[in-house]
Amino acid sequence: MNDRDETIKAIKQALRVRSGKPWSVTGGRGTAWGWITIDAPPARRTWAHRLKEGGSQYNSEDYEEYDSGVPGRGTSPEERAELGRLLGLDGPAHHQGVNVPASSAHYREFIARAQGKPAVVAEAYWD
């Protein structure tokens, strides 16, 4: 059984080996302590959303992504696609990263995914 800190190290190392660059793999805080988030490091997270000219603030289709140049925002479309491929997801990662639930089964799944190995998909332990 892997604990949270061992899992973070294993995922971080596997992603760096496979992609040749560092990824942010962090543990949650407070009630989310066991959860893990996988994303680009803050320095590479410079993408944001803005309202298109003439758009309505109430319509999500009226917003567009852009590179704000400000660190600590969202991940670029290219890096979301890369992270999705590295983790064997059906599509790109979310612009705020990939969340790994707090369970040994999910930890094993995402270590295997990060290593590019077949993974047994863990079942949700909540309703």
C-alpha positions in Angstrom: 0.0 0.0 0.0 1.3 3.4 -0.9 0.9 6.4 1.3 0.2 9.9 -0.1 3.7 11.2 0.0 5.2 8.0 -1.7 2.5 8.2 -4.3 3.3 11.9 -5.0 7.0 11.1 -5.5 6.2 8.1 -7.7 3.9 10.0 -10.0 6.2 13.0 -10.2 9.2 10.8 -11.1 7.3 8.8 -13.7 5.9 11.8 -15.5 9.3 13.5 -15.6 11.0 10.4 -17.0 8.3 10.0 -19.7 7.9 13.6 -20.7 11.4 15.0 -19.9 10.0 17.9 -17.9 8.7 18.4 -14.4 5.0 18.2 -13.4 3.3 19.5 -10.2 2.0 16.7 -8.1 0.7 18.0 -4.8 -1.3 16.7 -1.9 -4.5 18.3 -0.7 -4.9 20.2 2.6 -7.5 20.0 5.4 -10.4 17.7 4.6 -8.9 17.1 1.2 -5.6 15.9 2.7 -5.5 12.5 1.0 -6.4 13.8 -2.5 -3.6 14.5 -5.0 -3.6 17.1 -7.9 -1.5 16.6 -11.0 -0.9 19.6 -13.1 1.8 21.7 -14.8 4.0 23.7 -12.4 2.7 27.2 -11.5 5.3 28.9 -13.7 3.9 27.1 -16.8 0.2 27.7 -15.8 -0.3 31.0 -17.5 -3.6 30.5 -19.3 -6.9 32.2 -18.4 -10.3 33.0 -19.8 -11.7 36.3 -21.0 -15.0 37.5 -22.3 -15.0 37.8 -26.1 -15.8 41.2 -27.5 -19.5 41.7 -27.6 -20.1 38.6 -25.6 -22.5 38.1 -22.7 -21.0 37.4 -19.3 -23.8 34.9 -18.7 -23.0 32.6 -21.7 -20.0 30.3 -21.2 -19.6 30.1 -25.0 -18.7 33.8 -25.0 -15.4 33.2 -23.2 -12.1 32.3 -24.8 -8.8 31.0 -23.5 -5.7 33.1 -23.8 -2.1 33.1 -22.5 -2.1 35.8 -19.8 1.6 35.5 -19.2 0.9 35.5 -15.5 2.0 32.3 -13.6 -0.3 30.4 -11.3 -3.4 30.4 -13.5 -4.6 27.5 -15.8 -2.7 25.0 -17.9 -2.4 25.6 -21.7 -4.4 23.5 -24.1 -1.2 21.8 -25.4 -0.1 20.8 -21.9 -3.6 19.6 -20.9 -3.5 17.3 -24.0 0.0 16.1 -23.1 -1.0 15.4 -19.5 -4.1 13.6 -20.7 -1.9 11.4 -23.0 0.7 10.7 -20.3 -2.0 9.6 -17.9 -3.9 7.5 -20.5 -7.1 9.6 -20.2 -9.8 9.7 -22.8 -9.0 13.3 -23.6 -7.1 16.3 -22.2 -6.7 17.0 -18.6 -8.9 19.8 -17.0 -7.4 23.3 -17.1 -7.0 23.0 -13.3 -5.3 19.6 -13.4 -6.2 16.0 -12.6 -7.5 15.1 -9.2 -6.7 11.7 -7.7 -9.0 10.5 -4.9 -7.7 9.6 -1.5 -7.6 5.8 -1.7 -5.0 3.1 -2.1 -6.7 1.8 -5.2 -6.7 5.3 -6.9 -3.1 5.8 -5.8 -2.1 2.5 -7.5 -4.1 3.4 -10.6 -2.4 6.8 -11.1 1.1 5.5 -10.4 0.5 2.9 -13.2 -1.0 5.6 -15.5 2.0 7.9 -14.9 4.4 5.0 -15.7 2.5 4.3 -18.9 1.4 0.9 -17.7 -2.1 -0.6 -17.9 -4.0 0.5 -14.9 -6.9 -1.1 -13.0 -9.5 1.7 -12.8 -10.4 2.3 -9.2 -14.0 2.6 -8.2 -15.4 5.6 -6.5 -15.9 5.2 -2.8 -18.5 7.9 -2.5 -22.0 8.3 -3.7 
